[in-house]
């Protein structure tokens, strides 16, 4: 709190002592003045002085809102829905001491190790030590997503969520896997309303009635752990609640079919059968994938029926299942940022994802929530939101 306050006078009422201190919040907000002789004067003036902070924050927020409202990076582009992009913050950095994947420092984020085996359909069977490495990465990924879950509310920007995710990764000595992967500019994906996947966190505040998916992958000691959930923002309409519930239910139906001997193509059949009675559609462009030391690898797991996925599940196979479910048409369109995938009709989309490994009797969900006793809790956060709203 100490600064150079030479020849300054304390700003407290009826105090003319030489100032020795300056308000740290004023320094952070860029407010001139706010000098005090000692802590006691500062405390006595706090009730009135904090109004200065309030006014400055309101000014900053209004300027930010104007920036968001006037932001138009792609003049003439036809948006399929009502969502619009907002300005991005600067790319966040990762301390040198944290182990990072091969693409992290590449100018274009080129994942060389993935590309070396591109087209190879061999599915790696993880050894015990490899599984432990993956399990730990998934544990940290879950903990990071839980941090993001605690931030979901109207008024919070997806950039603020990304900042919290980034900090949580660093605290756990993890590299946020999305950062610079093929050039992706942020540490997580945040997909709002009609965004299917790969939404880039920006300065748009979440609004009451939104739904938002937060997709987390962390890289720890050579392994990636990948998961995502869709959340309610404030009070959400019934159609959106049903969409989110169906998206989660179809993932769980798919997980319940996983066991040795099951063909990977069967996953899509189960998902399609689960959502069809609700009048919903399954996105076909993006699929689940193998994961361990590589972010994306074999097997590829389409989420729609009658697909041509290659391979049969075996003990030690590790992969994600992550169906994207739309209210309307299944087709997607890409924003000019070449990342943000949106529904072609502007209707909403929801998604859930887990990383799992095949066991002798079924599978272990490595990214499940955990109770205090360590037991898995398969309920997603949106169910907690529903329970809280019903109280």
Buried (B, 14 or more C-beta within 10 A) or exposed (E): EEBEBEEBBBBBEEBEEEBBBBBEBBEEBEBEEBBBBBEEBBEBBEEEBEEBBEEBEEEEEEEBEEEBEEBEEEEEEEBBBEBBBBBBBEEBEBEEEBEBBBBBEBEEBBBEBBEEEEEEEEBBEBEEEBBEBBBBBBBBBBBBBBBBBEBBEEEBBBBBBBBBBBBBBBEBBBBBBBBBBBEBBBBBBBBBBBBBBBBBBBBBBBEEBBBBBBBBBBBBEEBBBBBBBBBBBBEBEEEBBBBBBBBBBBBBBBBEBBBBEBEBBBBBBBBBEBBEEBEBBBBBEBBBBBBBBBBBBBBBBBBBBEBEBEBBBEBBBBBBBBBBBBBBEBBBBEBEBEBBBBBBBBBBBBBBBBBBBBEEEBBBBBBBBEEEEEEEEEEBBBBEBBEEEEE
